[in-house]
Amino acid sequence: MCQGFSARGCFAAPPSTVLLCLTLLVLTIGPVIGWRPWPQNRMNVSDYTFGDSKKFEGSSEFVKLRYHMGPVLTTNITVHTIWYGKWERNQKKIIREFINSISAVNSKQPSVSGWWRTVQLYTDQTGSNISKTVRLGEEKNDRFYSHGKSLTRLSIHSVIKSAITAKTKPLPINPRNGLYLLLTSDDVYVQDFCTSVCGFHYFTFPSLVGYTLPYAWVGNSAKLCPGQCAYPFAVPEYMGGRKPFKSPNGDVGVDGMISVIGHEMAELATNPLANAWYAGPDASFPVEIADLCEGIYGTGGGGSYTGQVLDAHDGTTYNMNGIRRKFLVQWVWNQIVNYCTGPNALDQ
């Protein structure tokens, strides 16, 4: 029944076939690993930016990003958000505006929409590009921590199931172009949070949720580990007390989340079922288009350097403009030129 299996085919198959196909997929592919925004190379930690013209944004000699024939999100992407825990109104506004800025056409350059244009370069097997349209969908609030304040990877599926099966205002079920974004407040711990991940993406299992839905989880690290997951607005202890950057929206935890959200959304669009765009020979440990640019926010970035970023009049640091706000977002890999790119690049 699953001969010539493809994730795209499973979307359209009968439920029994979908379950069998996805079961086989899960047996061979592990959860997509999340990322950490702080520098992994602990050399040269006395500076954040790099002053000369040498390029450090990846290497075409070693990176072998390939397309593995799975689906990508080519139709208009709708982001359905689950706010898990207690969130302030302004925190939600910051995140909503970042998502709305992805498709904004009149933002000042360098812009969030300019950053997404690199993601749009990726195609499926028909040659169709990632959608340029990303819009906010429905939202669900879970203020009372219905699944507790400590979540496992499997319980994340249960949170999503609760949101789409709620008796009042359930989230729409949209397997083809829906992107389900679970955001946990600063008092919620998720499995592996702060130790190895700040966010991750995967897809829900039909056996648990009833549908195959691409999702991402991102946590607010403000109380648990800002030095690990809100870098460079907070810094790890090993950096010797170096002064962090001033966050552009006055909320270290949420401004740190923005880059992780961008990271996971870019990877979900290009690799929603873990069988499309990634580097490396092992599908169990895919290296995706944002993983390749970990810690790079501007020209010259790499190792312990963010690269050349921008300073606003109020002393905050950013690298791209949204509709009304500024953001600092990690770059993504451009498979055309074979290095990391972003809208604030000095040589484009």
Long-range contacts (C-beta under 8 A, 24 or more apart in sequence): 6-69, 6-70, 6-71, 6-275, 7-70, 7-71, 7-272, 7-273, 7-275, 8-70, 8-71, 8-124, 10-212, 11-71, 11-175, 11-176, 11-212, 15-206, 18-206, 18-212, 19-206, 19-207, 22-205, 22-206, 22-207, 22-212, 23-207, 25-273, 25-274, 25-275, 26-205, 28-283, 28-284, 29-274, 29-275, 29-283, 29-284, 30-284, 30-285, 31-153, 31-200, 31-202, 32-200, 32-201, 32-202, 32-267, 32-271, 32-274, 32-286, 32-288, 33-196, 33-197, 33-200, 33-285, 33-286, 33-291, 34-192, 34-196, 34-197, 34-198, 34-199, 34-200, 34-201, 34-264, 35-197, 35-198, 35-199, 35-200, 35-260, 35-263, 35-290, 35-291, 35-294, 36-196, 36-197, 36-198, 36-228, 36-229, 36-294, 37-198, 37-229, 37-230, 37-231, 37-232, 37-256, 37-259, 37-260, 37-263, 37-294, 37-295, 37-330, 38-227, 38-228, 38-229, 38-231, 38-232, 38-235, 38-236, 38-295, 39-231, 39-295, 39-303, 39-304, 39-305, 40-294, 40-295, 41-302, 41-303, 41-304, 42-238, 42-304, 43-303, 43-304, 44-303, 44-304, 44-305, 45-238, 45-239, 45-240, 45-242, 45-304, 46-240, 46-242, 47-304, 47-305, 48-232, 48-242, 48-245, 48-304, 48-305, 48-306, 49-298, 49-300, 49-305, 49-306, 49-307, 49-308, 49-309, 50-299, 50-300, 50-301, 50-302, 50-305, 50-307, 50-308, 51-300, 52-300, 53-300, 54-300, 55-299, 55-300, 55-339, 55-347, 56-296, 56-300, 56-301, 56-302, 56-303, 56-305, 56-307, 57-293, 57-296, 57-299, 57-300, 57-301, 57-302, 57-307, 57-331, 57-339, 57-340, 57-341, 58-292, 58-293, 58-296, 58-302, 58-333, 58-338, 58-339, 58-340, 59-338, 59-339, 60-337, 60-338, 60-339, 63-279, 63-292, 63-333, 63-338, 64-279, 64-280, 65-277, 65-278, 65-279, 65-289, 65-292, 65-333, 65-335, 66-277, 66-278, 66-279, 67-122, 67-123, 67-125, 67-276, 67-277, 68-275, 68-276, 68-277, 68-278, 68-283, 69-125, 69-275, 69-276, 70-271, 70-272, 70-273, 70-274, 70-275, 70-276, 71-124, 71-272, 71-273, 71-276, 72-122, 72-123, 72-124, 72-130, 72-269, 72-270, 72-271, 72-272, 72-276, 72-277, 73-130, 73-131, 73-177, 73-179, 73-214, 73-268, 73-269, 73-270, 73-272, 74-123, 74-124, 74-128, 74-129, 74-130, 74-131, 75-131, 75-176, 75-177, 76-131, 76-133, 76-134, 76-135, 76-177, 77-131, 77-133, 77-134, 77-135, 77-177, 77-178, 77-179, 77-269, 78-135, 78-136, 78-137, 78-172, 78-174, 78-177, 78-178, 78-179, 79-134, 79-135, 79-136, 79-137, 79-179, 79-181, 79-265, 80-137, 80-138, 80-139, 80-140, 80-163, 80-171, 80-172, 80-174, 80-178, 80-179, 80-180, 80-181, 81-136, 81-137, 81-138, 81-139, 81-140, 81-181, 81-183, 82-139, 82-140, 82-142, 82-159, 82-160, 82-163, 82-171, 82-180, 82-181, 82-182, 82-183, 83-139, 83-140, 83-141, 83-142, 83-143, 83-183, 83-185, 84-142, 84-145, 84-159, 84-182, 84-183, 84-184, 84-185, 84-188, 85-142, 85-143, 85-145, 85-149, 85-184, 85-185, 85-186, 85-187, 85-188, 86-143, 86-185, 86-187, 87-141, 87-183, 87-185, 90-251, 91-220, 91-251, 91-254, 94-249, 94-251, 94-254, 94-255, 94-258, 94-325, 95-183, 95-254, 95-257, 95-258, 95-261, 96-136, 97-322, 97-323, 97-324, 97-325, 98-258, 98-261, 98-262, 98-322, 98-325, 98-327, 99-134, 99-135, 99-136, 99-261, 100-135, 100-136, 100-322, 100-323, 101-321, 101-322, 101-323, 101-325, 101-327, 102-134, 102-265, 103-132, 103-133, 103-134, 103-135, 104-322, 104-323, 107-321, 107-322, 107-323, 108-321, 109-321, 109-343, 110-310, 110-319, 110-320, 110-321, 110-342, 110-343, 110-344, 111-320, 111-321, 111-322, 111-343, 112-320, 112-321, 112-322, 112-327, 112-329, 112-343, 114-320, 114-342, 114-343, 115-262, 115-320, 115-329, 115-331, 115-332, 115-342, 115-343, 116-266, 117-343, 118-331, 118-332, 118-333, 118-334, 118-341, 118-342, 119-266, 119-269, 119-270, 119-289, 119-332, 121-334, 121-335, 121-336, 122-269, 122-270, 122-277, 122-289, 122-335, 124-276, 130-269, 130-270, 131-177, 131-269, 134-265, 137-171, 137-172, 137-174, 137-178, 138-169, 138-171, 138-172, 140-166, 140-169, 140-170, 140-171, 145-188, 149-187, 149-188, 149-189, 150-188, 150-189, 150-190, 151-184, 151-188, 151-189, 151-190, 151-191, 152-190, 152-191, 153-191, 153-192, 153-202, 154-208, 156-182, 156-190, 156-215, 156-217, 157-204, 157-205, 157-208, 157-209, 158-208, 160-204, 160-209, 160-213, 160-215, 161-204, 161-208, 161-209, 161-210, 164-209, 164-211, 164-213, 173-211, 173-213, 174-213, 175-211, 175-212, 175-213, 178-213, 178-214, 179-214, 179-215, 179-216, 179-265, 179-268, 179-269, 180-204, 180-213, 180-214, 180-215, 180-216, 181-215, 181-216, 181-218, 181-261, 181-265, 182-215, 182-216, 182-217, 182-218, 183-217, 183-218, 183-219, 183-220, 183-257, 183-261, 184-217, 184-218, 184-219, 184-220, 185-220, 186-219, 186-220, 186-221, 186-222, 186-223, 186-224, 186-253, 187-223, 188-219, 188-220, 189-224, 190-217, 190-219, 193-219, 193-221, 193-224, 193-225, 193-229, 194-221, 194-224, 194-225, 194-228, 194-229, 198-228, 198-229, 198-256, 198-260, 199-257, 199-260, 199-261, 199-263, 199-264, 200-264, 201-264, 201-267, 201-268, 202-274, 203-272, 203-273, 203-274, 212-273, 214-268, 214-272, 214-273, 215-268, 216-261, 216-264, 216-265, 216-268, 217-264, 218-257, 218-260, 218-261, 218-264, 219-257, 220-253, 220-254, 220-257, 221-253, 221-256, 221-257, 222-251, 222-252, 222-253, 222-254, 222-256, 223-253, 226-252, 226-253, 226-256, 229-256, 229-260, 230-255, 230-256, 230-257, 231-256, 231-295, 232-306, 232-317, 232-328, 233-328, 245-309, 245-316, 245-317, 245-328, 246-314, 246-315, 246-316, 246-317, 247-316, 247-317, 247-328, 248-312, 248-316, 248-317, 248-318, 248-325, 248-326, 248-327, 248-328, 249-325, 249-326, 249-327, 255-327, 255-328, 258-327, 258-328, 258-329, 259-297, 259-327, 259-328, 259-329, 259-330, 262-290, 262-329, 262-330, 263-290, 263-330, 263-332, 264-290, 266-290, 266-332, 267-291, 277-335, 289-332, 289-333, 289-335, 290-330, 290-332, 290-333, 292-332, 292-333, 292-340, 293-330, 293-331, 293-332, 293-333, 293-340, 294-330, 295-330, 296-330, 296-331, 296-340, 296-342, 297-328, 297-329, 297-330, 297-331, 297-342, 298-331, 298-342, 298-344, 298-345, 298-346, 299-344, 299-345, 299-346, 299-347, 301-331, 301-340, 307-331, 308-344, 308-346, 309-344, 310-344, 319-343, 319-344, 320-344
